[in-house]
């Protein structure tokens, strides 16, 4: 046993050292050696019992993550996290396996993404014991807001004073440096002037001037975030969402996006987390073009999961135009995820529908058409600055239920069917599904919240009075009840199909513009499911012979229960209907 412990510990130390040498290329060997020791000590990995199993999938077809703010549901007489826990246990009928609770820490802006204290739970949400109780029953995803901190935090106030813990945590630059290539998702100035005892300094603000970027060139910043990771693991966090990670490392004269040191920091965190908790996972939040996003898989040694950011805009485009050319073309170009990695599929979130992930995929004319249609449906547009001073659309802000109430021709009677078709597609795709609470509930655009906050993203961040919501979910005449019941049924069916394992085989089918189809096959090859989705407002007729179904097997639609005996016949697919044609039920 001692030799095993020694071997595992030695391998861990060697891996950490390699990561650090890549990140801090000019650091002296004794500095690297001390940092290796410090990080292993912080993570309490002094005696490692076993090596992590490589290429292991920590998920199955039964995994569905619900995305929500901790206080999106509330009752006046209890903590919001208690209300959320009640909703999951009483309303979700066991179909949700995990919960991504968006930043639940004290903050100063951006609905939680300007964290002022990483070690506290916001009073309006609850307490650490609420987080621990939730994590005891569900896989818990937490944000690690690692790129920037609040301008009102104690750390930044110490920066302004020029002394105290955290005073040297923030990135400063000179306006005279070459910053012309820096890629940003906002239109505000990159540098913020701050008066300090040492004179005027310019802090780097990738996002807003209240979100000041950390300086990971300072190894104390790295150590602090490793402490935070260890603390979150102790509270029951099982999945770490690395927020805005692509912007982490900065170098003047570069785009400051996706730099090699950033990728190596992700690899370092994966190593430390895997040794500390073999079932824990990292997911990178990188709202960037598709090819760049995929790079965060590394060689199955970086993120366990990457957000499938191109899916929401491409699926939205397909459903409002009735054409699947661009969606299908993108699907065909997507590499299968290696074992030990998976796509995180979503079609709505607390943010908007990002447009950068379709750069090079959707022509500008199609993006403009989509934007105009969403504005007709009550949506807003957020912008980012280009290096030439111009602005470019960055994301569309709209509730998904509202976004799918019509097509480019205007609103129609198929909104609910179109909305459910989107979820049929997302739930059947290769990867782990993430469903935003407000999509699960069919929440509408919240214009009052936009007016109150002054931020376009608030349109899809409604807060539900849970007592009122319970009434709506019990009333069959409301679309809230209907879509909630329908999506839960889809999840229930999905969870029982081996062919819907996140790493099961997927092939894109060529069935014309009306039918967006793909084939899934279970890892053991015993189950095949043909996922057929009519993305148009006209009935589609499909010849079953086009699918080359094996005639000695029994085929039925998992959604309708209909059996198909004549494999040379045809199948009618109603507008926005989905069929999950399987050789076993």
C-alpha positions as CSV (number, residue, x, y, z in Angstrom):
1,X,0.0,0.0,0.0
2,X,2.8,2.4,0.9
3,X,4.3,2.0,-2.6
4,X,0.9,2.6,-4.2
5,X,0.5,5.8,-2.1
6,X,4.0,6.9,-3.0
7,X,3.5,6.3,-6.7
8,X,0.1,8.1,-6.9
9,X,1.5,11.1,-4.9
10,X,4.6,11.3,-7.0
11,X,2.5,11.2,-10.2
12,X,0.2,14.0,-8.9
13,X,3.2,16.2,-7.9
14,X,4.7,15.6,-11.4
15,X,1.5,16.5,-13.2
16,X,1.0,19.7,-11.1
17,X,4.6,20.7,-11.7
18,X,4.2,20.3,-15.5
19,X,1.0,22.4,-15.4
20,X,2.7,25.2,-13.4
21,X,5.8,25.2,-15.6
22,X,3.6,25.9,-18.6
23,X,1.7,28.6,-16.9
24,X,4.6,30.4,-15.2
25,X,7.3,29.8,-17.8
26,X,9.9,32.2,-16.4
27,X,9.4,31.2,-12.7
28,X,12.4,29.9,-10.9
29,X,12.5,26.1,-10.1
30,X,12.3,26.7,-6.4
31,X,9.2,28.9,-6.8
32,X,7.5,26.2,-8.9
33,X,8.4,23.5,-6.3
34,X,7.0,25.6,-3.4
35,X,3.8,26.2,-5.4
36,X,3.4,22.5,-6.1
37,X,3.6,21.8,-2.4
38,X,1.2,24.6,-1.5
39,X,-1.5,23.5,-4.0
40,X,-1.3,19.9,-2.9
41,X,-1.6,21.0,0.7
42,X,-4.5,23.3,0.0
43,X,-6.4,20.5,-1.7
44,X,-5.5,18.1,1.1
45,X,-3.8,15.7,-1.3
46,X,-0.8,14.8,0.7
47,X,-1.6,11.1,0.8
48,X,-3.2,10.1,-2.5
49,X,-4.7,6.6,-2.3
50,X,-5.3,6.0,-6.0
51,X,-4.9,7.5,-9.5
52,X,-8.0,8.9,-11.2
53,X,-9.4,6.6,-13.8
54,X,-8.9,8.2,-17.2
55,X,-11.6,8.6,-19.9
56,X,-14.4,7.7,-17.5
57,X,-17.9,9.0,-18.1
58,X,-19.4,10.4,-15.0
59,X,-22.9,10.6,-16.5
60,X,-25.6,8.6,-18.2
61,X,-28.9,9.1,-20.1
62,X,-30.5,9.6,-16.7
63,X,-28.7,12.9,-16.1
64,X,-30.6,16.2,-16.7
65,X,-29.4,19.4,-15.1
66,X,-31.8,22.1,-14.3
67,X,-30.4,25.7,-14.5
68,X,-31.8,28.3,-12.1
69,X,-31.0,31.1,-9.8
70,X,-31.3,30.2,-6.1
71,X,-34.0,32.7,-5.7
72,X,-36.0,32.3,-8.9
73,X,-38.7,30.7,-6.8
74,X,-39.7,32.3,-3.5
75,X,-42.2,32.2,-0.6
76,X,-42.4,35.0,1.9
77,X,-42.0,32.7,4.9
78,X,-38.9,30.7,4.0
79,X,-35.5,30.8,2.5
80,X,-35.4,30.7,-1.3
81,X,-33.2,27.6,-1.4
82,X,-35.8,25.8,0.7
83,X,-38.5,26.7,-1.8
84,X,-36.3,25.5,-4.7
85,X,-35.7,22.2,-2.9
86,X,-39.4,21.8,-2.4
87,X,-40.1,22.4,-6.1
88,X,-37.6,19.8,-7.1
89,X,-38.9,17.2,-4.7
90,X,-42.6,17.8,-5.2
91,X,-43.0,18.9,-8.7
92,X,-40.2,17.4,-10.7
93,X,-41.0,13.7,-10.0
94,X,-37.5,12.5,-9.9
95,X,-36.7,13.5,-13.6
96,X,-34.1,16.1,-12.6
97,X,-30.7,14.6,-11.5
98,X,-28.7,17.8,-11.0
99,X,-29.1,21.5,-10.4
100,X,-27.0,24.4,-11.5
101,X,-27.6,27.1,-9.0
102,X,-26.3,30.3,-10.6
103,X,-24.1,32.5,-8.4
104,X,-25.6,32.3,-4.9
105,X,-22.9,34.5,-3.3
106,X,-23.0,38.2,-2.2
107,X,-22.6,40.4,-5.3
108,X,-22.7,44.0,-6.5
109,X,-24.0,43.7,-10.1
110,X,-24.7,41.4,-13.0
111,X,-27.2,39.2,-11.1
112,X,-24.4,37.5,-9.2
113,X,-21.5,37.5,-11.6
114,X,-19.7,40.3,-9.7
115,X,-18.9,38.3,-6.6
116,X,-18.0,40.3,-3.5
117,X,-17.4,37.3,-1.2
118,X,-16.7,33.8,-2.5
119,X,-17.1,32.2,0.9
120,X,-20.7,33.3,1.8
121,X,-24.2,32.4,0.6
122,X,-26.3,35.5,-0.1
123,X,-28.8,36.0,2.6
124,X,-31.8,36.3,0.2
125,X,-30.9,32.8,-1.1
126,X,-30.2,30.9,2.1
127,X,-27.2,29.4,4.0
128,X,-24.5,26.8,3.4
129,X,-26.6,24.2,5.1
130,X,-29.2,24.7,2.3
131,X,-26.5,24.1,-0.3
132,X,-25.4,21.0,1.5
133,X,-28.9,19.6,1.8
134,X,-29.5,20.1,-1.9
135,X,-26.2,18.5,-2.8
136,X,-27.1,15.4,-0.7
137,X,-30.0,14.7,-3.2
138,X,-28.9,16.2,-6.5
139,X,-25.7,16.7,-8.4
140,X,-24.8,20.3,-7.6
141,X,-23.2,22.6,-10.2
142,X,-21.8,25.9,-8.9
143,X,-20.2,28.8,-10.7
144,X,-16.5,29.5,-10.1
145,X,-16.5,33.1,-11.2
146,X,-12.8,33.0,-11.8
147,X,-12.0,35.8,-14.3
148,X,-13.1,38.8,-12.3
149,X,-14.4,40.0,-8.9
150,X,-16.6,42.7,-7.6
151,X,-15.4,46.3,-7.5
152,X,-17.1,46.5,-4.1
153,X,-15.3,43.5,-2.7
154,X,-12.9,43.7,0.3
155,X,-10.1,42.6,-2.0
156,X,-10.7,45.5,-4.4
157,X,-11.2,48.0,-1.7
158,X,-7.8,46.9,-0.4
159,X,-6.4,47.4,-3.9
160,X,-7.7,51.0,-3.8
161,X,-6.0,51.4,-0.4
162,X,-2.8,49.7,-1.6
163,X,-2.6,47.3,1.3
164,X,-4.3,44.3,2.9
165,X,-5.3,40.9,1.7
166,X,-6.1,40.8,-2.0
167,X,-4.7,44.2,-2.8
168,X,-2.5,42.7,-5.4
169,X,-5.1,40.3,-7.0
170,X,-6.2,42.6,-9.9
171,X,-4.8,43.1,-13.4
172,X,-3.5,46.5,-14.3
173,X,-2.3,47.7,-17.6
174,X,-1.2,51.0,-19.3
175,X,-3.3,52.8,-21.9
176,X,-0.1,53.0,-23.9
177,X,0.2,49.3,-24.4
178,X,-1.1,47.7,-27.6
179,X,-4.6,46.6,-26.6
180,X,-6.1,46.9,-30.1
181,X,-6.4,43.1,-30.6
182,X,-8.3,42.5,-27.3
183,X,-11.6,40.7,-27.9
184,X,-14.4,41.7,-25.5
185,X,-18.2,41.0,-25.2
186,X,-19.1,44.5,-24.0
187,X,-19.0,48.1,-25.3
188,X,-17.7,49.9,-22.2
189,X,-14.0,51.0,-22.1
190,X,-11.6,48.1,-21.3
191,X,-9.6,50.0,-18.7
192,X,-11.0,51.7,-15.6
193,X,-9.1,54.5,-13.9
194,X,-8.5,54.0,-10.1
195,X,-6.7,56.4,-7.8
196,X,-4.5,54.7,-5.3
197,X,-1.8,55.7,-2.8
198,X,0.8,54.9,-5.6
199,X,-1.0,57.1,-8.1
200,X,-3.4,56.5,-10.9
201,X,-3.8,52.9,-12.0
202,X,-5.8,51.3,-14.8
203,X,-7.5,48.1,-13.9
204,X,-8.6,45.6,-16.6
205,X,-12.4,45.1,-17.0
206,X,-13.3,42.6,-19.6
207,X,-17.0,43.0,-18.8
208,X,-18.2,45.9,-16.7
209,X,-16.3,48.4,-14.6
210,X,-17.7,46.7,-11.5
211,X,-16.2,43.4,-12.6
212,X,-12.4,43.8,-12.3
213,X,-10.2,41.0,-13.8
214,X,-7.9,39.0,-11.6
215,X,-4.2,38.8,-12.3
216,X,-3.2,35.1,-12.5
217,X,0.4,36.1,-13.1
218,X,0.3,36.5,-9.3
219,X,0.5,32.9,-7.9
220,X,-1.3,34.1,-4.8
221,X,-4.4,34.5,-7.0
222,X,-4.1,30.9,-8.2
223,X,-3.7,29.7,-4.7
224,X,-6.8,31.6,-3.5
225,X,-9.0,30.0,-6.2
226,X,-7.7,26.6,-5.3
227,X,-8.7,27.3,-1.8
228,X,-12.2,28.3,-3.0
229,X,-12.4,25.0,-5.0
230,X,-11.5,23.0,-2.0
231,X,-14.1,24.9,0.1
232,X,-16.8,24.3,-2.5
233,X,-16.0,20.6,-2.6
234,X,-16.5,20.4,1.1
235,X,-19.9,22.0,0.8
236,X,-21.0,19.4,-1.7
237,X,-20.4,21.0,-5.1
238,X,-19.8,18.3,-7.7
239,X,-19.7,20.3,-10.9
240,X,-17.6,23.4,-11.4
241,X,-18.7,25.9,-14.1
242,X,-15.7,28.0,-15.0
243,X,-17.3,31.3,-15.8
244,X,-15.8,33.4,-18.6
245,X,-12.7,31.2,-18.5
246,X,-11.6,32.1,-22.0
247,X,-10.6,35.6,-21.0
248,X,-8.5,34.5,-18.0
249,X,-4.9,35.1,-19.2
250,X,-3.9,38.5,-20.7
251,X,-0.9,39.6,-22.8
252,X,-0.7,42.9,-24.5
253,X,-0.5,42.6,-28.3
254,X,-2.8,39.5,-28.3
255,X,-6.5,38.9,-28.4
256,X,-6.3,37.9,-24.7
257,X,-8.7,35.1,-25.5
258,X,-8.0,31.4,-25.3
259,X,-4.3,31.8,-24.6
260,X,-2.2,28.7,-23.8
261,X,-1.9,29.7,-20.2
262,X,-5.7,29.8,-19.9
263,X,-6.0,26.2,-21.2
264,X,-3.2,25.1,-18.8
265,X,-5.0,26.6,-15.9
266,X,-8.1,24.5,-16.8
267,X,-5.9,21.4,-17.0
268,X,-4.4,22.2,-13.6
269,X,-7.9,22.5,-12.0
270,X,-9.0,19.3,-13.6
271,X,-6.0,17.4,-12.2
272,X,-6.5,18.8,-8.7
273,X,-10.2,18.2,-8.7
274,X,-10.0,14.7,-10.1
275,X,-7.5,13.6,-7.4
276,X,-9.6,15.3,-4.7
277,X,-13.0,13.9,-5.9
278,X,-12.9,11.4,-8.8
279,X,-16.6,12.0,-9.7
280,X,-16.4,15.8,-9.7
281,X,-16.5,17.6,-13.1
282,X,-15.4,20.8,-14.8
283,X,-17.5,22.6,-17.4
284,X,-16.2,25.6,-19.3
285,X,-18.4,28.5,-20.1
286,X,-16.9,29.9,-23.3
287,X,-19.4,31.9,-25.4
288,X,-17.1,32.0,-28.4
289,X,-17.0,30.6,-32.0
290,X,-17.6,26.9,-32.2
291,X,-14.1,25.7,-33.1
292,X,-12.6,27.8,-30.2
293,X,-15.2,26.4,-27.8
294,X,-14.3,22.8,-28.7
295,X,-10.7,23.4,-27.9
296,X,-11.5,23.3,-24.2
297,X,-11.9,19.6,-24.4
298,X,-8.2,19.4,-25.0
299,X,-7.2,15.8,-25.4
300,X,-9.8,14.7,-22.9
301,X,-7.6,16.4,-20.3
302,X,-9.3,19.8,-19.9
303,X,-13.0,20.3,-19.4
304,X,-15.2,17.3,-18.8
305,X,-18.0,19.2,-20.6
306,X,-18.2,22.2,-22.8
307,X,-21.4,24.2,-23.4
308,X,-22.8,23.6,-26.9
309,X,-23.2,27.3,-27.5
310,X,-23.9,27.0,-31.2
311,X,-27.0,24.9,-30.6
312,X,-29.4,27.6,-29.3
313,X,-29.1,30.1,-32.2
314,X,-28.9,27.4,-34.9
315,X,-31.9,25.5,-33.6
316,X,-33.9,28.8,-33.2
317,X,-33.0,29.7,-36.7
318,X,-34.1,26.3,-38.1
319,X,-37.5,26.5,-36.3
320,X,-38.4,30.1,-37.3
321,X,-37.3,29.6,-40.9
322,X,-38.4,26.0,-41.5
323,X,-35.0,25.2,-43.0
324,X,-32.4,22.9,-41.4
325,X,-29.5,23.5,-43.8
326,X,-27.2,25.4,-41.4
327,X,-28.2,23.3,-38.3
328,X,-27.5,20.1,-40.2
329,X,-24.2,21.4,-41.7
330,X,-23.0,22.3,-38.2
331,X,-24.1,18.9,-36.8
332,X,-22.2,17.1,-39.4
333,X,-19.0,19.0,-38.5
334,X,-19.2,18.3,-34.8
335,X,-16.7,15.7,-33.6
336,X,-18.0,13.0,-31.2
337,X,-17.0,13.6,-27.7
338,X,-14.3,11.3,-26.4
339,X,-15.0,9.1,-23.4
340,X,-14.4,11.3,-20.3
341,X,-15.9,14.3,-22.1
342,X,-19.4,15.3,-23.1
343,X,-21.3,18.2,-24.7
344,X,-23.5,20.2,-22.4
345,X,-26.6,20.9,-24.5
346,X,-28.9,23.8,-23.7
347,X,-31.3,26.0,-25.7
348,X,-32.0,28.7,-23.1
349,X,-30.2,30.1,-20.1
350,X,-30.0,33.0,-17.8
351,X,-28.1,34.9,-20.4
352,X,-29.3,35.5,-24.0
353,X,-29.0,33.5,-27.1
354,X,-25.4,34.1,-28.1
355,X,-24.5,35.1,-31.6
356,X,-20.7,34.7,-31.6
357,X,-21.0,30.9,-31.6
358,X,-22.5,31.0,-35.1
359,X,-19.8,33.2,-36.6
360,X,-18.6,31.4,-39.7
361,X,-21.7,29.2,-39.6
362,X,-24.7,31.5,-40.2
363,X,-24.4,34.2,-42.9
364,X,-24.9,37.8,-41.5
365,X,-28.1,38.0,-43.5
366,X,-29.6,35.1,-41.7
367,X,-28.4,36.5,-38.3
368,X,-30.1,39.8,-39.2
369,X,-33.3,38.0,-40.1
370,X,-33.3,36.1,-36.8
371,X,-32.6,39.3,-34.8
372,X,-35.5,41.2,-36.6
373,X,-37.9,38.3,-35.9
374,X,-36.9,38.1,-32.2
375,X,-37.4,41.9,-31.9
376,X,-40.9,41.5,-33.4
377,X,-41.6,38.9,-30.7
378,X,-40.5,41.4,-27.9
379,X,-36.8,40.5,-27.6
380,X,-33.9,42.8,-27.1
381,X,-30.3,42.8,-28.5
382,X,-27.1,43.2,-26.5
383,X,-23.9,44.4,-28.3
384,X,-20.2,44.1,-28.1
385,X,-17.4,46.5,-29.3
386,X,-15.1,45.8,-32.2
387,X,-11.5,47.1,-32.3
388,X,-12.5,49.6,-34.9
389,X,-15.0,51.2,-32.6
390,X,-18.1,49.7,-34.2
391,X,-20.7,47.6,-32.5
392,X,-21.8,44.1,-33.4
393,X,-24.8,42.1,-32.0
394,X,-23.6,39.8,-29.2
395,X,-26.7,38.1,-28.0
396,X,-30.5,38.1,-28.3
397,X,-32.4,38.6,-25.0
398,X,-35.8,36.9,-25.0
399,X,-37.7,34.1,-23.1
400,X,-37.5,30.9,-25.2
401,X,-41.3,30.4,-25.1
402,X,-41.8,33.8,-26.7
403,X,-38.9,33.3,-29.2
404,X,-40.7,30.3,-30.7
405,X,-44.2,31.8,-30.9
406,X,-43.9,32.1,-34.6
407,X,-41.7,32.1,-37.7
408,X,-40.1,34.8,-39.8
409,X,-43.6,35.3,-41.2
410,X,-44.9,36.3,-37.8
411,X,-46.7,34.7,-34.8
412,X,-48.9,31.7,-35.5
413,X,-50.9,28.9,-33.8
414,X,-47.9,26.5,-33.5
415,X,-46.0,28.2,-30.7
416,X,-46.4,25.5,-28.1
417,X,-45.7,22.7,-30.5
418,X,-42.6,24.5,-31.8
419,X,-41.4,25.1,-28.3
420,X,-41.8,21.4,-27.4
421,X,-40.1,20.3,-30.7
422,X,-37.1,22.3,-29.7
423,X,-36.9,20.3,-26.4
424,X,-37.5,17.0,-28.2
425,X,-34.4,17.8,-30.4
426,X,-32.2,19.0,-27.5
427,X,-33.1,16.0,-25.3
428,X,-32.3,13.5,-28.0
429,X,-28.9,14.9,-29.0
430,X,-25.5,13.5,-28.0
431,X,-24.6,15.2,-24.7
432,X,-26.0,16.1,-21.3
433,X,-29.1,18.2,-21.4
434,X,-29.4,21.4,-19.3
435,X,-32.9,22.9,-19.0
436,X,-33.4,26.4,-17.8
437,X,-36.1,26.7,-15.1
438,X,-38.0,29.3,-17.1
439,X,-38.1,27.0,-20.2
440,X,-39.4,24.2,-18.0
441,X,-42.2,26.5,-16.8
442,X,-42.8,28.3,-20.1
443,X,-42.1,31.7,-18.5
444,X,-42.9,34.7,-20.6
445,X,-40.8,37.9,-21.2
446,X,-40.5,39.9,-18.0
447,X,-40.7,43.5,-19.2
448,X,-41.2,44.9,-15.7
449,X,-38.0,43.3,-14.5
450,X,-36.1,44.9,-17.5
451,X,-37.6,48.2,-16.6
452,X,-36.6,47.8,-12.9
453,X,-33.0,46.6,-13.5
454,X,-32.2,48.5,-16.8
455,X,-30.6,45.3,-18.2
456,X,-31.9,43.4,-21.2
457,X,-30.9,40.0,-19.8
458,X,-33.5,40.5,-17.1
459,X,-36.2,39.7,-19.6
460,X,-35.6,36.0,-19.0
461,X,-34.8,36.1,-15.3
462,X,-38.3,36.2,-13.8
463,X,-38.9,35.5,-10.1
464,X,-41.9,33.3,-9.4
465,X,-44.1,33.5,-6.3
466,X,-44.2,29.8,-5.6
467,X,-47.8,29.9,-4.4
468,X,-48.9,31.5,-7.6
469,X,-46.8,29.0,-9.7
470,X,-48.4,26.0,-7.9
471,X,-51.8,27.2,-9.0
472,X,-50.7,27.6,-12.6
473,X,-49.0,24.2,-12.7
474,X,-52.2,22.6,-11.4
475,X,-54.4,24.3,-14.1
476,X,-54.6,22.3,-17.3
477,X,-55.8,25.4,-19.2
478,X,-52.5,27.1,-18.8
479,X,-49.6,26.7,-21.2
480,X,-47.3,26.6,-18.1
481,X,-49.0,23.3,-16.9
482,X,-49.0,21.8,-20.4
483,X,-45.3,22.4,-21.3
484,X,-44.1,21.5,-17.8
485,X,-46.0,18.2,-18.0
486,X,-44.8,17.5,-21.5
487,X,-41.1,18.2,-20.9
488,X,-41.1,16.1,-17.8
489,X,-42.6,13.2,-19.8
490,X,-39.9,13.6,-22.5
491,X,-37.2,13.5,-19.8
492,X,-38.8,10.4,-18.3
493,X,-38.8,8.6,-21.6
494,X,-35.3,9.7,-22.5
495,X,-33.8,8.5,-19.2
496,X,-34.8,4.9,-20.0
497,X,-33.1,4.7,-23.5
498,X,-29.6,3.4,-23.7
499,X,-29.2,5.1,-27.1
500,X,-29.6,8.5,-25.4
501,X,-26.5,8.0,-23.3
502,X,-24.5,11.3,-23.7
503,X,-21.7,9.4,-25.5
504,X,-23.8,7.1,-27.6
505,X,-23.2,7.2,-31.4
506,X,-24.9,10.0,-33.4
507,X,-25.2,10.4,-37.1
508,X,-26.9,13.2,-39.0
509,X,-29.6,12.1,-41.5
510,X,-30.4,13.7,-44.9
511,X,-34.2,13.8,-45.1
512,X,-34.9,17.1,-46.8
513,X,-35.5,20.6,-45.4
514,X,-38.7,19.8,-43.4
515,X,-37.4,16.9,-41.4
516,X,-34.3,17.4,-39.2
517,X,-33.2,13.9,-38.3
518,X,-30.4,12.1,-36.6
519,X,-29.7,8.5,-35.5
520,X,-28.5,7.4,-32.1
521,X,-27.1,4.0,-31.3
522,X,-26.4,2.7,-27.8
523,X,-22.8,2.0,-26.8
524,X,-23.5,-1.7,-26.7
525,X,-25.3,-1.4,-30.1
526,X,-28.5,-3.0,-28.9
527,X,-30.7,0.0,-29.3
528,X,-31.2,2.3,-32.3
529,X,-33.4,5.4,-32.2
530,X,-34.2,7.5,-35.3
531,X,-35.0,11.0,-34.1
532,X,-37.3,12.7,-36.7
533,X,-38.4,16.3,-36.2
534,X,-40.7,18.3,-38.5
535,X,-39.3,21.8,-38.2
536,X,-42.0,23.3,-40.5
537,X,-45.6,24.4,-40.3
538,X,-46.6,21.9,-42.9
539,X,-47.2,18.1,-42.5
540,X,-44.3,16.1,-43.8
541,X,-44.5,12.7,-45.4
542,X,-41.4,10.5,-45.0
543,X,-40.8,7.1,-46.6
544,X,-39.7,4.6,-44.0
545,X,-37.5,2.9,-46.6
546,X,-35.3,6.1,-46.5
547,X,-34.2,5.0,-43.0
548,X,-33.1,1.5,-43.9
549,X,-34.8,0.0,-40.8
550,X,-33.8,-3.6,-40.1
551,X,-36.9,-5.7,-41.0
552,X,-36.4,-8.4,-38.4
553,X,-36.8,-5.9,-35.6
554,X,-39.9,-4.3,-34.1
555,X,-40.1,-0.5,-34.5
556,X,-42.2,1.9,-32.5
557,X,-42.4,5.6,-31.7
558,X,-41.4,6.1,-28.1
559,X,-43.4,9.3,-27.9
560,X,-46.7,8.2,-29.4
561,X,-46.5,4.4,-28.8
562,X,-47.4,3.8,-32.5
563,X,-45.9,0.6,-34.0
564,X,-44.7,0.4,-37.6
565,X,-45.0,-3.0,-39.3
566,X,-44.8,-1.9,-42.9
567,X,-41.2,-0.7,-43.2
568,X,-41.8,0.0,-46.9
569,X,-44.6,2.4,-46.1
570,X,-44.6,6.0,-45.1
571,X,-45.0,8.1,-42.0
572,X,-46.8,11.4,-41.7
573,X,-45.2,13.9,-39.3
574,X,-47.4,16.7,-38.2
575,X,-46.1,20.3,-38.0
576,X,-43.4,20.4,-35.3
577,X,-44.1,16.8,-34.3
578,X,-41.1,14.7,-33.2
579,X,-40.8,10.9,-33.5
580,X,-38.4,8.8,-31.6
581,X,-38.4,5.6,-33.7
582,X,-36.8,2.8,-31.7
583,X,-36.2,-0.9,-32.2
584,X,-37.0,-1.5,-28.5
585,X,-39.4,0.1,-26.1
